[in-house]
Amino acid sequence: MKLAQKALRKRIVGSRKVSVQTAVGWLPSDEQGDGKQVIDVMCTDPSLPFERYGGGGRDNIRLTSCEDAIEFIKQYDGSLPFGFD
């Protein structure tokens, strides 16, 4: 959920993207070890708000939409970033 909150706050949607390595860096250091695997799962599950973006050797992700991210965060009782209430 922390990834979705941060990506929503930074509005990583549409033509904006972020590398998987950068997204893993958003996590607390004790959670970074499993971060790439979590992102892989999130990008392959269509019920979750992340998707891969770019082709070839690029390893980028983005939100499917702000609405999907808001719904996901609310579903798990997370707090929405300021301005998304």
DSSP file (Angstrom, degrees, kcal/mol; ACC not computed):
  #  RESIDUE AA STRUCTURE BP1 BP2  ACC     N-H-->O    O-->H-N    N-H-->O    O-->H-N    TCO  KAPPA ALPHA  PHI   PSI    X-CA   Y-CA   Z-CA
    1    1 A M     >        0   0    0      0, 0.0     4,-2.6     0, 0.0     5,-0.2   0.000 360.0 360.0 360.0 -31.3    0.0    0.0    0.0
    2    2 A K  H  >  +     0   0    0      1,-0.2     4,-2.4     2,-0.2     5,-0.2   0.882 360.0  52.2 -61.0 -36.9    2.9    2.3    0.7
    3    3 A L  H  > S+     0   0    0      2,-0.2     4,-2.7     1,-0.2    -1,-0.2   0.919 110.1  47.5 -64.6 -42.7    3.9    2.1   -3.0
    4    4 A A  H  > S+     0   0    0      2,-0.2     4,-2.3     1,-0.2    -2,-0.2   0.905 112.1  50.3 -65.7 -41.2    0.4    3.0   -4.1
    5    5 A Q  H  X S+     0   0    0     -4,-2.6     4,-2.4     2,-0.2    -2,-0.2   0.930 114.3  43.5 -62.6 -45.6    0.2    6.0   -1.7
    6    6 A K  H  X S+     0   0    0     -4,-2.4     4,-2.3     2,-0.2    -2,-0.2   0.918 114.1  49.6 -67.9 -43.6    3.6    7.4   -2.8
    7    7 A A  H  <>S+     0   0    0     -4,-2.7     5,-2.6    -5,-0.2     4,-0.4   0.879 112.8  48.2 -64.0 -37.2    2.8    6.9   -6.5
    8    8 A L  H ><5S+     0   0    0     -4,-2.3     3,-0.9     3,-0.2    -2,-0.2   0.929 110.4  50.6 -67.6 -44.9   -0.5    8.6   -6.1
    9    9 A R  H 3<5S+     0   0    0     -4,-2.4    -2,-0.2     1,-0.3    -1,-0.2   0.883 116.6  41.3 -60.2 -38.2    1.0   11.5   -4.2
   10   10 A K  T 3<5S-     0   0    0     -4,-2.3    -1,-0.3    -5,-0.2    -2,-0.2   0.465 110.4-127.1 -87.6  -2.1    3.6   11.9   -7.0
   11   11 A R  T < 5 +     0   0    0     -3,-0.9     2,-1.7    -4,-0.4    -3,-0.2   0.934  36.7 178.5  55.0  53.2    0.9   11.3   -9.7
   12   12 A I      < +     0   0    0     -5,-2.6    51,-3.1    -6,-0.1     2,-0.3  -0.618  39.0 112.3 -84.7  79.5    2.8    8.5  -11.4
   13   13 A V  B >   +a   63   0A   0     -2,-1.7     3,-1.5    49,-0.2     2,-0.4  -0.964  61.6   8.9-149.2 157.4    0.1    7.9  -14.0
   14   14 A G  T 3  S-     0   0    0     49,-0.6    -2,-0.0    -2,-0.3    -3,-0.0  -0.545 133.7  -5.5  71.6-125.5   -0.4    8.3  -17.7
   15   15 A S  T 3  S+     0   0    0     -2,-0.4     2,-0.3     2,-0.0    -1,-0.3   0.594 116.3  94.3 -81.4  -9.6    2.8    9.3  -19.4
   16   16 A R    <   +     0   0    0     -3,-1.5     2,-0.3    -5,-0.2    -5,-0.0  -0.610  52.7 168.0 -81.8 143.2    4.7    9.6  -16.1
   17   17 A K        -     0   0    0     -2,-0.3     2,-0.3    45,-0.1    45,-0.2  -0.934  22.3-150.9-147.2 167.4    6.6    6.5  -15.0
   18   18 A V  E     -B   61   0A   0     43,-2.1    43,-2.8    -2,-0.3    35,-0.1  -0.992  27.9-107.8-142.3 146.6    9.1    5.5  -12.4
   19   19 A S  E  >  -B   60   0A   0     -2,-0.3     4,-2.3    41,-0.2    41,-0.2  -0.382  26.8-120.4 -72.3 154.1   11.7    2.7  -12.5
   20   20 A V  H  > S+     0   0    0     39,-2.5     4,-2.6     1,-0.2     5,-0.2   0.902 114.9  56.1 -59.6 -40.7   11.2   -0.3  -10.3
   21   21 A Q  H  > S+     0   0    0     38,-0.3     4,-1.6     1,-0.2    -1,-0.2   0.894 107.6  47.8 -60.7 -40.8   14.5    0.4   -8.5
   22   22 A T  H  > S+     0   0    0      2,-0.2     4,-0.6     1,-0.2    -1,-0.2   0.922 111.6  50.2 -64.9 -44.0   13.2    3.9   -7.6
   23   23 A A  H >< S+     0   0    0     -4,-2.3     3,-1.1     1,-0.2     4,-0.4   0.889 107.9  52.9 -63.1 -39.4    9.9    2.5   -6.4
   24   24 A V  H >< S+     0   0    0     -4,-2.6     3,-1.5     1,-0.3    -1,-0.2   0.871 102.6  60.3 -62.5 -35.6   11.7    0.0   -4.2
   25   25 A G  H 3< S+     0   0    0     -4,-1.6    -1,-0.3     1,-0.3    -2,-0.2   0.686  92.2  67.0 -65.8 -18.3   13.7    2.8   -2.7
   26   26 A W  T << S+     0   0    0     -3,-1.1    -1,-0.3    -4,-0.6    -2,-0.2   0.716  88.2  86.1 -72.2 -20.1   10.4    4.4   -1.5
   27   27 A L  S <  S-     0   0    0     -3,-1.5     5,-0.1    -4,-0.4     8,-0.0  -0.423  95.4 -92.6 -80.8 154.8   10.0    1.4    0.9
   28   28 A P    >>  -     0   0    0      0, 0.0     3,-2.2     0, 0.0     4,-0.8  -0.330  43.5-108.2 -59.8 151.0   11.5    1.3    4.4
   29   29 A S  G >4 S+     0   0    0      1,-0.3     3,-0.5     2,-0.2     4,-0.4   0.803 118.2  57.1 -57.2 -32.7   14.9   -0.4    4.3
   30   30 A D  G 34 S+     0   0    0      1,-0.2    -1,-0.3     2,-0.1     4,-0.1   0.649 111.4  43.7 -74.9 -12.0   13.7   -3.5    6.1
   31   31 A E  G X4 S+     0   0    0     -3,-2.2     3,-0.6     1,-0.1     4,-0.4   0.481  89.9  86.0-105.5  -6.2   11.0   -4.0    3.3
   32   32 A Q  G XX S+     0   0    0     -4,-0.8     3,-0.8    -3,-0.5     4,-0.5   0.782  75.7  69.5 -69.3 -26.4   13.2   -3.3    0.3
   33   33 A G  G 34 S+     0   0    0     -4,-0.4     3,-0.2     1,-0.3    -1,-0.2   0.878 110.6  31.9 -59.2 -39.5   14.5   -6.9    0.0
   34   34 A D  G <> S+     0   0    0     -3,-0.6     4,-2.3     1,-0.2    -1,-0.3   0.382  93.4 101.7 -96.6   2.5   11.1   -8.2   -1.1
   35   35 A G  H <> S+     0   0    0     -3,-0.8     4,-2.4    -4,-0.4     5,-0.2   0.877  78.7  49.1 -58.3 -44.5   10.2   -5.0   -2.9
   36   36 A K  H  X S+     0   0    0     -4,-0.5     4,-2.4    -3,-0.2    -1,-0.2   0.901 112.1  49.1 -65.5 -39.8   10.9   -6.1   -6.5
   37   37 A Q  H  > S+     0   0    0     -4,-0.2     4,-2.1     2,-0.2    -1,-0.2   0.898 110.6  50.8 -65.4 -39.5    8.9   -9.3   -6.0
   38   38 A V  H  X S+     0   0    0     -4,-2.3     4,-2.7     1,-0.2    -2,-0.2   0.915 110.7  48.9 -63.1 -43.0    6.0   -7.4   -4.5
   39   39 A I  H  X S+     0   0    0     -4,-2.4     4,-2.2     2,-0.2    -2,-0.2   0.902 108.3  54.1 -64.0 -40.9    6.0   -5.1   -7.5
   40   40 A D  H  X S+     0   0    0     -4,-2.4     4,-1.0     1,-0.2    -1,-0.2   0.916 111.9  44.6 -58.7 -43.2    6.2   -8.1   -9.9
   41   41 A V  H >X S+     0   0    0     -4,-2.1     4,-1.3     1,-0.2     3,-0.6   0.920 112.1  52.1 -66.5 -43.8    3.0   -9.5   -8.3
   42   42 A M  H 3< S+     0   0    0     -4,-2.7     8,-0.6     1,-0.2     6,-0.2   0.843 109.3  50.2 -63.2 -33.1    1.3   -6.1   -8.3
   43   43 A C  H 3< S+     0   0    0     -4,-2.2     9,-0.3     1,-0.2    -1,-0.2   0.707 112.5  45.9 -80.0 -19.3    1.9   -5.6  -12.0
   44   44 A T  H << S+     0   0    0     -4,-1.0    -1,-0.2    -3,-0.6    -2,-0.2   0.623  94.8  82.4 -97.4 -14.1    0.6   -9.0  -13.0
   45   45 A D    ><  -     0   0    0     -4,-1.3     3,-1.9     1,-0.1     5,-0.3  -0.818  66.1-156.7 -93.1 113.0   -2.6   -8.9  -10.9
   46   46 A P  T 3  S+     0   0    0      0, 0.0    -1,-0.1     0, 0.0    -4,-0.0   0.652  89.0  65.1 -66.4 -13.1   -5.3   -7.0  -12.8
   47   47 A S  T 3  S+     0   0    0      2,-0.0    -5,-0.1    -3,-0.0    -2,-0.0   0.551  91.2  78.8 -84.2  -5.8   -7.1   -6.1   -9.5
   48   48 A L  S <  S-     0   0    0     -3,-1.9    21,-0.1    -6,-0.2    20,-0.1  -0.737  87.7-119.2-104.6 154.1   -4.2   -4.0   -8.3
   49   49 A P  S    S+     0   0    0      0, 0.0    15,-2.7     0, 0.0    16,-0.4   0.226  78.7  91.0 -84.0  16.4   -3.5   -0.5   -9.5
   50   50 A F  E     +C   63   0A   0     -8,-0.6     2,-0.3    -5,-0.3    13,-0.2  -0.823  44.4 175.9-112.7 151.7    0.0   -0.9  -11.0
   51   51 A E  E     -C   62   0A   0     11,-2.3    11,-1.9    -2,-0.3     2,-0.2  -0.987  33.1-108.1-145.2 153.8    1.1   -1.8  -14.6
   52   52 A R  E     -C   61   0A   0     -9,-0.3     2,-0.4    -2,-0.3     9,-0.3  -0.520  35.7-164.7 -76.8 150.7    4.4   -2.1  -16.4
   53   53 A Y  E     +C   60   0A   0      7,-2.1     7,-0.8    -2,-0.2     2,-0.1  -0.999  43.9  27.4-141.6 139.7    5.2    0.6  -18.9
   54   54 A G  S    S-     0   0    0     -2,-0.4     2,-0.2     5,-0.1    -2,-0.0  -0.281  70.6-109.2  98.3 172.1    7.8    0.9  -21.6
   55   55 A G    >   +     0   0    0     -2,-0.1     3,-1.7     4,-0.0     2,-0.1  -0.735  68.4  21.5-132.5-179.9    9.4   -1.9  -23.7
   56   56 A G  T 3  S-     0   0    0      1,-0.3     0, 0.0    -2,-0.2     0, 0.0  -0.363 125.9 -11.3  63.9-132.1   12.6   -3.6  -24.2
   57   57 A G  T 3  S+     0   0    0     -2,-0.1    -1,-0.3     2,-0.1     2,-0.2   0.416 102.3 118.6 -83.8   1.9   15.0   -3.4  -21.3
   58   58 A R    <   -     0   0    0     -3,-1.7     2,-0.4     1,-0.1    -5,-0.0  -0.496  45.4-166.4 -73.1 136.1   13.0   -0.8  -19.5
   59   59 A D        +     0   0    0     -2,-0.2   -39,-2.5    -7,-0.1   -38,-0.3  -0.651  34.3 144.0-120.9  72.3   11.8   -1.8  -16.1
   60   60 A N  E     -BC  19  53A   0     -7,-0.8    -7,-2.1    -2,-0.4     2,-0.3  -0.785  27.3-167.8-114.8 154.1    9.2    1.0  -15.4
   61   61 A I  E     +BC  18  52A   0    -43,-2.8   -43,-2.1    -2,-0.3     2,-0.3  -0.903   6.9 174.1-133.4 164.0    5.9    1.0  -13.6
   62   62 A R  E     - C   0  51A   0    -11,-1.9   -11,-2.3    -2,-0.3   -49,-0.2  -0.958  39.5 -87.4-157.3 166.5    3.0    3.4  -13.3
   63   63 A L  E     -aC  13  50A   0    -51,-3.1   -49,-0.6    -2,-0.3   -13,-0.3  -0.534  27.5-133.8 -75.3 146.9   -0.5    3.5  -11.8
   64   64 A T  S    S-     0   0    0    -15,-2.7     2,-0.3     1,-0.3    -1,-0.1   0.885  83.2 -31.1 -67.5 -37.8   -3.3    2.3  -14.0
   65   65 A S     >  -     0   0    0    -16,-0.4     4,-1.8     1,-0.1    -1,-0.3  -0.940  54.7-111.2-169.5 160.3   -5.3    5.4  -12.9
   66   66 A C  H  > S+     0   0    0     -2,-0.3     4,-2.6     1,-0.2     5,-0.2   0.893 118.1  55.4 -64.2 -39.1   -5.7    7.7   -9.9
   67   67 A E  H  > S+     0   0    0      1,-0.2     4,-2.4     2,-0.2    -1,-0.2   0.900 106.6  49.7 -62.0 -41.8   -9.2    6.3   -9.3
   68   68 A D  H  > S+     0   0    0      1,-0.2     4,-2.3     2,-0.2    -1,-0.2   0.904 112.1  48.3 -63.3 -41.1   -7.9    2.7   -9.2
   69   69 A A  H  X S+     0   0    0     -4,-1.8     4,-2.6     2,-0.2    -2,-0.2   0.909 111.3  49.5 -66.6 -42.1   -5.2    3.7   -6.7
   70   70 A I  H  X S+     0   0    0     -4,-2.6     4,-2.5     2,-0.2     5,-0.2   0.926 112.3  48.0 -62.0 -45.1   -7.7    5.6   -4.5
   71   71 A E  H  X S+     0   0    0     -4,-2.4     4,-2.3     2,-0.2    -2,-0.2   0.907 112.2  49.9 -61.7 -42.9  -10.1    2.7   -4.5
   72   72 A F  H  X S+     0   0    0     -4,-2.3     4,-1.3     2,-0.2    -2,-0.2   0.927 112.3  46.6 -61.9 -47.1   -7.2    0.3   -3.6
   73   73 A I  H  <>S+     0   0    0     -4,-2.6     5,-2.9     1,-0.2     3,-0.3   0.912 114.3  47.2 -64.5 -43.3   -6.0    2.4   -0.7
   74   74 A K  H ><5S+     0   0    0     -4,-2.5     3,-1.8     1,-0.2    -1,-0.2   0.879 105.5  60.4 -65.0 -37.6   -9.5    2.9    0.7
   75   75 A Q  H 3<5S+     0   0    0     -4,-2.3    -1,-0.2     1,-0.3    -2,-0.2   0.847 110.6  40.7 -59.1 -35.0  -10.2   -0.9    0.4
   76   76 A Y  T 3<5S-     0   0    0     -4,-1.3    -1,-0.3    -3,-0.3    -2,-0.2   0.095 117.3-111.4-103.4  22.0   -7.3   -1.6    2.7
   77   77 A D  T < 5 +     0   0    0     -3,-1.8    -3,-0.2     1,-0.2     2,-0.1   0.798  65.0 152.6  56.2  34.9   -8.1    1.3    5.1
   78   78 A G      < -     0   0    0     -5,-2.9     2,-0.4    -6,-0.2    -1,-0.2  -0.433  49.6-102.0 -86.3 167.7   -5.0    3.3    4.2
   79   79 A S        -     0   0    0     -2,-0.1     3,-0.1     1,-0.0    -1,-0.1  -0.776  32.2-130.2 -94.2 134.8   -4.8    7.0    4.3
   80   80 A L        -     0   0    0     -2,-0.4     3,-0.1     1,-0.1     5,-0.1  -0.531  29.9-101.1 -79.3 146.1   -5.0    9.0    1.1
   81   81 A P    >   -     0   0    0      0, 0.0     3,-1.8     0, 0.0    -1,-0.1  -0.262  56.5 -75.5 -60.9 155.9   -2.4   11.6    0.3
   82   82 A F  T 3  S+     0   0    0      1,-0.3    -3,-0.0     2,-0.1     0, 0.0  -0.251 120.6  26.6 -54.6 134.7   -3.4   15.2    0.9
   83   83 A G  T 3  S+     0   0    0     -3,-0.1    -1,-0.3     0, 0.0    -3,-0.0   0.380 100.6  86.1  93.4  -3.2   -5.7   16.5   -1.8
   84   84 A F    <         0   0    0     -3,-1.8    -2,-0.1     1,-0.1   -75,-0.0   0.183 360.0 360.0-112.8  15.9   -7.3   13.1   -2.7
   85   85 A D              0   0    0     -5,-0.1    -1,-0.1    -4,-0.1    -3,-0.1   0.492 360.0 360.0 -70.4 360.0  -10.0   13.0    0.0
